[in-house]
Amino acid sequence: MSAEHLPYFGAPPPRTPRPAQDEPTLRGKRVVLSRPDGFVYDVRAISELETDTSGRQVVRVVTEEAYFRWMFTGQAAASEAYPARLVWVE
């Protein structure tokens, strides 16, 4: 079937970011980091919510590139523990 014969379904609905703290599972999901200078996209969570030594909830994150390199080659990615209250799930 060619694309000309497919019906038009319209634009996909917009996605509303969800707080990471409300998400049942995080590992592997695309997330957005809230920073003072703006939002950072193209990031993946590589952990669930964790509690750091200060008692804060954090999520370990890496760039999309590092995430897929890790998935395909097993090469460990340097991750960053980011405050969970500043992480949003796409």
C-alpha positions in Angstrom: 0.0 0.0 0.0 1.4 3.4 -0.9 1.4 6.4 1.4 -1.1 8.2 -1.0 -3.7 5.6 -0.1 -3.5 6.0 3.7 -6.1 8.1 5.4 -5.0 11.3 7.2 -5.1 10.7 11.0 -4.1 14.2 12.1 -1.2 15.4 14.2 -0.2 13.3 17.3 -1.3 14.7 20.6 1.2 16.9 22.5 3.0 15.2 25.3 2.9 16.8 28.7 6.1 16.2 30.8 5.5 14.3 34.0 7.4 14.7 37.3 9.9 11.9 37.7 8.9 11.4 41.3 5.4 10.4 40.1 6.6 7.9 37.6 6.4 4.2 38.5 9.6 3.3 36.5 12.3 5.5 35.1 15.2 3.4 33.8 15.6 3.9 30.0 13.0 6.7 29.7 13.7 10.0 28.0 13.8 12.8 30.5 14.2 16.6 30.6 16.4 18.3 33.1 15.4 21.6 34.6 18.4 23.9 35.0 18.7 27.6 35.9 19.7 28.4 32.3 16.9 26.4 30.7 15.8 22.8 30.0 18.2 20.1 28.8 16.7 17.5 26.4 18.2 14.3 24.8 18.8 12.7 28.2 17.9 9.2 29.5 17.4 8.0 33.0 19.6 4.9 33.8 18.2 4.4 37.3 15.1 4.5 39.3 14.7 7.0 42.1 17.6 6.7 44.6 18.4 8.4 47.9 21.9 10.0 48.0 24.0 10.3 51.1 22.3 13.6 52.0 18.9 12.0 52.0 17.8 13.7 48.7 16.0 11.7 46.0 18.1 11.6 42.8 17.9 10.0 39.3 21.1 8.9 37.5 21.1 10.3 34.0 23.3 10.2 30.8 23.1 11.7 27.4 21.1 9.8 24.7 24.3 9.1 22.9 26.0 7.6 26.0 22.8 5.6 26.7 22.7 3.9 23.3 26.4 3.3 23.3 26.0 1.5 26.6 23.0 -0.5 25.3 24.7 -1.6 22.1 28.3 -2.0 23.2 28.2 -2.5 26.9 30.6 0.4 27.3 29.7 2.0 30.7 28.5 5.6 30.6 29.6 8.2 33.1 26.3 9.2 34.8 25.2 12.2 36.8 23.0 12.0 39.9 20.4 14.7 39.3 17.8 15.9 41.9 14.6 14.0 41.2 12.5 17.2 41.7 14.2 18.7 38.7 13.7 15.7 36.3 10.7 15.4 34.0 9.7 12.4 32.0 8.8 13.1 28.3 
